Amino acid sequence: MLGYALALIPLYFFIYLPVSSTLHGTAQKPSDRDLVNFHFNVSSIASDEPLSCPPHSYTTHILSHEPLIIYIKNFLSADESAHLLKISEDKFEASTVSTGAETSIQKDIRFSEVAVIDRDDVVRCIEHRARAFQGWNPDLHIERLRTQRYAVGGHYKHHYDWSGASREADRVSTFMVYVDAECEGGGTEFPRVRMPDVKEGRWCELLECHEVAGKENRGPKLGVTFKPITGNAVFWHNLAANGRGYEETYHAGLPVLSGHKVGLNIWSWGSRRMR
């Protein structure tokens, strides 16, 4: 469905609007909110009504400034993780891959199950937390949350979260949240991001660094894999200030070797020139 919606965007901007402008006069430029609601109907965008949420604290570690990539410890509480698992259980369906208007199951590319979850108060508090983390930007819109379940062999090959199908709106940021990570393997890999200095053991709690920790430092090394740890999350910007998609955000969910993993996707939509 997402692929179909994205495929309609060029038709809307390059055919419908010009023709409409010719017949009826120059149309007013659509607002960021209108652009986002064109992609998704109102039921697919997180609401922004006031909500009383329990206190919650987390810690952050900045891995990269350009693009901005932040590791977040304790983004979810244990009760929130348990709740997400419970409300997802009867909704899981095979994950699909979209290419243009075509949507299909391709297990060689993406092998998992996805659940679009109901927006109860717990979920809405998680949405609010994601919005607050990004400064309560009024032109930023949280896409309907969904969980992803990976069994042994489950994976998602390298891809971008931004699409570039529209010059106006796109997924401007991503949270990859680890709801349940009782597994070996299953890390989130960014092959084009520089590995930080791990000589003193820093970062090794959060990153796979056994391959580089003992090596002589010969300059920056490319390739970072975040460990899936229950309750933690990785946040990153998909787009630069000029609207360009960051090539460094090319990432993959590596195969689960044993056990299982459940992740939560939080995608924020907005203008391609947000900042």
ABEGO torsion letter per residue (X at the ends): XAAAAAAAAAAAAAAAAAAAAAAAEBBBBBBAAAAAAAABBAAABBBABBBBBBBBBBBBBBABAOBBBBBBBGABBAAAAAAAAAAAAAABBBBBBBBEABBBBBAAABBBBBBBBBBBAAAAAAAAAAAAAAGGBAABBBBBBBBBBBBBGBBBBBBBABAGABAABBBABBBBBBABBBBBEGBBBBAABBBBBAAAGBGAAABBAAAAAABBBAEBBBEBBBBBBBGBBBBBBABBAAGBBBAAABBBBBBBABEBBBBBBBBBBBBABAX
